Amino acid sequence: MRKKIKEYVDACEVCQQNKYQTVVVN
């Protein structure tokens, strides 16, 4: 269960970074 949560958190962090980078670029 913990591994799934960690994977979910890591995925969210990546998504947030990608969104942030997209906003900065545009």
C-alpha positions as a Markdown table, in Angstrom:
| # | Residue | x | y | z |
|---|---|---|---|---|
| 1 | Met | 0.0 | 0.0 | 0.0 |
| 2 | Arg | 2.8 | 2.5 | 0.9 |
| 3 | Lys | 4.5 | 1.9 | -2.4 |
| 4 | Lys | 1.3 | 2.8 | -4.3 |
| 5 | Ile | 1.0 | 6.0 | -2.3 |
| 6 | Lys | 4.6 | 6.9 | -2.9 |
| 7 | Glu | 4.1 | 6.3 | -6.7 |
| 8 | Tyr | 1.0 | 8.4 | -6.6 |
| 9 | Val | 2.7 | 11.2 | -4.8 |
| 10 | Asp | 5.7 | 11.1 | -7.2 |
| 11 | Ala | 3.4 | 11.1 | -10.2 |
| 12 | Cys | 1.6 | 14.2 | -8.8 |
| 13 | Glu | 4.8 | 16.0 | -8.2 |
| 14 | Val | 5.9 | 15.3 | -11.8 |
| 15 | Cys | 2.5 | 16.5 | -13.0 |
| 16 | Gln | 2.7 | 19.7 | -11.0 |
| 17 | Gln | 6.2 | 20.4 | -12.2 |
| 18 | Asn | 5.1 | 19.8 | -15.8 |
| 19 | Lys | 2.1 | 22.2 | -15.4 |
| 20 | Tyr | 4.3 | 24.8 | -13.7 |
| 21 | Gln | 6.9 | 24.6 | -16.6 |
| 22 | Thr | 4.1 | 24.8 | -19.2 |
| 23 | Val | 2.7 | 27.9 | -17.5 |
| 24 | Val | 6.2 | 29.5 | -17.3 |
| 25 | Val | 7.0 | 28.8 | -20.9 |
| 26 | Asn | 3.6 | 30.1 | -22.2 |
